[in-house]
Amino acid sequence: MPETSRRGLLFGTAAISAGALLTACTSNEPDKKETAATNNQPAAADDKPGKPVTIGFAGPQADHGWLAAINTNAKSRAEKYSEVTLDITEGSNDTAAQIGQVETLINKKVDVLVILPTDGKALTQVGLKAMRAGIPVINLDRIFASPQAYRCYIGGDNYGMGVSAGNYIGEKLKGKSNAKVIELAGIDALELTQQRSQGFKDALKNYPNIKLVARQAADFTVESGQAKMAQLLQAQSSFDALWNHDDDQGVGALRAIQQAGRKDFLMVGGAGAKSAMDAIKADNSVVKATVLYPPTMAASAIDLARALGQAKGIGGLAELEIPASVTLFSAVVDKTNVDQYLPTGFS
């Protein structure tokens, strides 16, 4: 997942004196108390084998490219560590079934749980059950209704996706008067779709020359993307940019665009699929960028779970414990940086 480091501390002193006296009174040896405090800190998690850790992983059915990539990232990351055993359940979109799978992992007394719930609210109680049983929970992406149901949350920034898409399009159309933009959203009933749309609208407010003239909601599938995009193209004879929330449905949207013979606008996708990045690199279609919602968050969740199981902190952070929350940045991938991000693209 694209991560950004944030932290800087600077100490400075300056003095002018007679020289010899100051030199005689100054020591370069580290303060003994400071050294002792540093030595008492637990080691940060690294690649070296440590205490054996069994991680239970429960997620939805991998019926979407992004969800399949979540499972792949979790498995490949766990395989990197010889001391980590990953007990992964068969994905299910049935809430009751997933609750049962998590309860099975609790009964197995795994060391740490990583849960990407089908429905965060519905699985909150089983998250609480795990925490009360002494099994720390890493809540992945779809957040539980109570922070007491997890030790650490890690996920993407849906509102930030919309902001990044809006700002990218805004800058591209900055010099164009009366610019028109359309939006191909995801499932409207989902909060994540609402957040992405709100972020997009808020970002466009910074560009008074741009107007959002049409919006259709698809359902994250190739078929729905093609059907809804065809409707948008029929209704809008001319526009300057399209933001599509999801690269999977974007495959269908691009089919509709190509069938209509339209090339008069730019398209920005969402999530970071390999298909979108390949199109960006080829630069022979309307697809010019995609906003990341990186499935590498699952690999990071395994890292966090391993650190928890080994009572270690995170390298690069001064704190003794892993964070309570990690929100990923929604980076924009276009032709200027696609080679950097292409290895993270999912199929």
C-alpha positions in Angstrom: 0.0 0.0 0.0 1.3 3.3 -0.7 2.5 4.6 2.6 3.7 8.1 3.6 6.1 8.6 6.5 5.4 11.6 8.6 7.6 12.7 11.5 10.6 14.9 11.9 12.4 16.2 15.0 15.2 18.6 15.0 17.4 19.7 17.8 19.9 22.5 17.4 22.3 24.5 19.6 24.9 27.1 18.9 27.5 28.6 21.2 30.6 30.8 20.9 33.0 30.8 23.9 36.6 30.8 24.8 36.9 27.3 23.3 39.1 25.3 25.6 36.9 25.7 28.7 33.7 24.6 26.8 35.5 21.7 25.3 36.8 20.5 28.7 33.2 20.7 30.1 31.4 18.9 27.3 31.1 15.1 26.8 30.1 13.3 23.6 29.1 10.2 25.5 25.3 9.4 25.4 23.3 10.1 28.5 23.1 6.9 30.5 19.4 7.4 31.3 18.6 7.9 27.6 20.5 4.8 26.7 18.8 2.7 29.3 15.4 4.0 28.1 16.2 3.1 24.5 17.4 -0.3 25.5 14.2 -1.0 27.4 12.1 -0.5 24.2 10.8 -3.7 22.6 12.3 -4.4 19.2 10.4 -3.3 16.2 9.1 -6.0 13.9 11.5 -6.9 11.1 12.0 -9.7 8.6 14.0 -11.9 11.1 12.1 -14.9 12.4 10.7 -14.4 15.8 8.1 -16.0 18.1 5.7 -18.3 16.3 2.3 -16.6 15.6 -0.9 -18.1 14.3 -3.0 -15.6 12.5 -6.7 -16.3 11.7 -8.0 -14.5 8.6 -11.7 -14.1 7.6 -13.0 -12.2 4.7 -15.8 -12.1 2.2 -16.1 -14.2 -0.9 -13.5 -13.2 -3.5 -16.1 -12.4 -6.2 -14.4 -9.2 -7.3 -10.9 -8.5 -8.5 -10.1 -6.3 -5.5 -11.3 -8.9 -3.0 -9.3 -11.7 -4.7 -6.2 -9.4 -4.5 -6.9 -9.0 -0.7 -6.6 -12.8 -0.2 -3.6 -13.0 -2.4 -1.8 -10.3 -0.6 -2.6 -11.8 2.8 -1.4 -15.3 1.8 1.8 -14.1 0.1 2.7 -11.9 3.0 2.2 -14.7 5.5 4.4 -17.0 3.4 7.2 -14.4 3.7 7.6 -15.2 7.5 8.7 -18.8 8.4 7.2 -18.4 11.9 3.7 -17.3 10.8 0.9 -19.8 10.3 -2.1 -18.4 8.4 -5.4 -20.0 9.1 -7.6 -18.6 6.4 -11.4 -19.3 6.1 -13.3 -19.9 2.9 -14.7 -16.4 2.0 -18.4 -15.9 2.4 -20.8 -13.0 1.7 -23.3 -14.5 4.1 -23.0 -12.6 7.4 -24.1 -15.5 9.6 -21.6 -17.8 7.8 -18.8 -15.4 8.4 -19.7 -14.9 12.0 -19.5 -18.7 12.4 -16.1 -18.8 10.7 -14.7 -16.2 13.0 -16.2 -18.1 16.1 -14.4 -21.2 14.8 -11.1 -19.3 14.7 -11.8 -18.0 18.2 -12.3 -21.5 19.5 -9.1 -22.6 17.8 -7.4 -19.9 20.0 -5.4 -18.3 17.2 -3.0 -15.6 18.4 -4.4 -12.8 16.3 -7.4 -12.3 14.1 -7.6 -10.3 10.8 -11.2 -9.7 9.8 -12.5 -8.0 6.7 -16.2 -8.2 7.5 -18.9 -8.6 4.9 -20.8 -6.0 7.0 -18.9 -4.1 9.7 -21.9 -3.4 11.8 -23.2 -7.0 11.7 -19.8 -8.5 12.7 -19.1 -6.0 15.5 -20.3 -8.4 18.2 -18.1 -11.3 17.1 -15.2 -8.8 17.0 -16.0 -7.9 20.6 -16.2 -11.6 21.5 -12.6 -12.2 20.2 -11.2 -9.2 22.0 -12.9 -10.3 25.3 -11.4 -13.7 24.7 -7.9 -12.1 24.7 -7.4 -12.4 20.9 -6.5 -9.0 19.4 -8.3 -8.2 16.2 -7.0 -6.3 13.1 -10.1 -4.8 11.5 -9.5 -4.6 7.8 -11.2 -2.0 5.6 -14.9 -2.3 6.5 -14.9 -0.9 10.0 -16.8 -2.3 13.0 -19.4 -0.2 14.7 -17.4 -0.1 18.0 -13.6 0.6 18.4 -13.7 -1.9 21.2 -14.2 -4.6 18.7 -10.7 -4.3 17.3 -7.1 -3.5 18.5 -6.1 -1.9 15.2 -8.0 -0.7 12.1 -6.4 -0.5 8.7 -8.2 0.5 5.6 -8.5 2.8 2.6 -9.8 6.3 2.4 -13.0 6.4 0.3 -13.6 10.1 0.8 -9.9 10.7 -0.1 -10.4 8.7 -3.3 -13.1 11.1 -4.4 -11.0 14.1 -3.4 -8.0 12.8 -5.3 -10.1 12.1 -8.4 -11.7 15.5 -8.3 -8.5 17.3 -7.9 -6.8 15.4 -10.7 -9.7 16.1 -13.1 -9.9 19.7 -11.8 -6.2 20.4 -12.6 -6.6 18.8 -16.1 -9.6 21.0 -16.9 -8.4 24.1 -15.1 -8.1 26.2 -18.2 -11.4 25.1 -19.8 -14.5 27.2 -19.4 -17.8 25.5 -18.7 -16.2 22.1 -18.4 -18.6 19.1 -17.9 -17.9 16.0 -15.8 -19.9 12.8 -15.3 -19.6 10.2 -12.6 -20.0 6.4 -12.8 -20.4 5.4 -9.1 -20.6 2.1 -7.3 -23.4 0.7 -5.3 -25.3 3.7 -3.8 -26.5 1.8 -0.8 -22.9 1.4 0.4 -21.4 4.0 2.6 -18.1 3.8 0.7 -19.9 4.9 -2.5 -21.4 7.8 -0.7 -18.1 8.8 0.7 -16.4 8.6 -2.7 -19.1 10.7 -4.3 -19.0 13.3 -1.5 -15.2 13.6 -1.7 -15.5 14.1 -5.5 -18.1 16.8 -5.1 -16.2 18.6 -2.4 -13.0 18.6 -4.5 -14.8 20.0 -7.6 -15.9 23.0 -5.5 -12.3 24.2 -5.8 -12.9 24.5 -9.6 -15.8 26.8 -10.4 -15.4 26.2 -14.1 -16.4 22.6 -13.8 -19.9 21.2 -13.4 -21.0 17.7 -12.6 -23.7 17.1 -15.1 -24.6 13.4 -14.7 -24.2 10.5 -12.4 -25.1 6.8 -12.6 -24.6 4.1 -10.0 -23.4 0.7 -11.2 -22.6 -2.3 -8.9 -18.8 -3.0 -9.3 -19.3 -5.5 -12.1 -18.1 -5.4 -15.7 -21.7 -5.9 -16.9 -23.2 -3.1 -14.9 -20.4 -0.8 -15.8 -21.0 -1.4 -19.5 -24.8 -0.9 -19.2 -24.7 2.2 -17.0 -21.9 3.8 -19.1 -24.0 3.2 -22.3 -26.8 5.1 -20.6 -24.6 8.0 -19.7 -23.2 8.2 -23.2 -26.6 8.3 -24.7 -27.7 11.1 -22.3 -24.6 13.2 -22.6 -23.5 14.0 -26.2 -20.5 16.0 -24.9 -18.5 16.1 -21.7 -14.9 16.5 -20.7 -14.1 13.9 -18.0 -15.5 10.8 -16.4 -14.7 9.5 -12.9 -15.4 5.8 -12.5 -15.3 4.6 -8.9 -14.1 1.0 -9.7 -11.7 -0.4 -12.2 -13.6 -3.7 -12.5 -16.8 -2.0 -13.6 -14.5 0.3 -15.6 -13.7 -2.6 -18.0 -17.3 -2.7 -19.0 -17.5 1.1 -19.1 -14.5 1.2 -21.5 -16.3 -1.4 -23.7 -19.3 0.9 -24.0 -17.1 3.9 -24.7 -15.2 2.1 -27.5 -18.5 0.7 -29.0 -19.8 4.3 -29.1 -16.6 5.5 -30.8 -16.1 8.2 -28.2 -12.6 9.7 -27.5 -13.5 13.2 -26.6 -12.9 13.0 -22.8 -10.6 11.7 -20.2 -11.4 8.9 -17.8 -10.1 8.4 -14.3 -10.7 5.0 -12.6 -10.6 3.8 -9.1 -8.9 1.0 -7.0 -5.7 0.3 -9.1 -6.5 -2.7 -11.3 -3.7 -4.0 -13.6 -6.1 -3.5 -16.5 -6.4 0.2 -15.8 -2.7 0.6 -15.3 -2.0 -1.2 -18.6 -4.4 1.1 -20.4 -2.7 4.1 -18.8 0.7 2.9 -19.8 -0.4 2.2 -23.4 -2.0 5.7 -23.6 -4.2 4.7 -26.5 -7.6 5.1 -24.9 -9.6 7.6 -22.8 -8.2 6.0 -19.5 -5.6 8.4 -18.2 -5.5 7.7 -14.5 -6.7 5.6 -11.6 -7.0 6.4 -7.9 -5.6 3.7 -5.6 -7.6 1.8 -3.0 -4.7 -0.6 -2.5 -5.4 -4.3 -1.7 -1.8 -4.3 -0.3 -3.6 -3.3 2.9 -4.1 -7.0 3.5 -0.3 -7.6 3.5 0.1 -4.7 5.9 -2.6 -6.2 8.1 -0.6 -9.4 8.3 2.5 -7.4 9.3 0.5 -5.7 12.0 -0.9 -9.0 13.3 2.6 -10.5 13.4 3.9 -7.5 15.3 1.0 -7.9 17.8 1.6 -11.6 18.2 5.3 -11.0 18.9 4.7 -8.0 21.2 6.7 -5.7 18.9 6.3 -2.2 17.7 6.5 -0.9 14.1 9.9 0.0 12.6 10.2 3.8 11.9 7.8 4.7 14.8 8.9 5.6 18.3 5.9 4.2 20.0 6.1 0.9 21.9 2.9 -0.4 20.4 1.4 -0.7 16.9 -1.0 2.2 16.0 -4.7 2.0 16.8 -5.6 3.1 13.2 -3.9 3.2 9.8 -5.7 5.0 6.9 -4.1 4.6 3.5 -3.5 7.5 1.1 -5.4 7.5 -2.2 -2.6 8.2 -4.6 -3.3 8.9 -8.3 -1.6 6.8 -10.9 -1.1 8.3 -14.3 1.5 8.0 -17.1 4.1 9.9 -15.0 4.3 7.2 -12.3 2.5 4.1 -13.7 5.7 2.1 -13.9 6.2 2.5 -10.2 2.8 1.2 -9.3 2.2 -1.4 -12.0 3.6 -4.3 -9.8 0.8 -3.6 -7.3 -2.0 -3.7 -9.9 -4.5 -6.5 -9.3 -6.2 -8.7 -11.9 
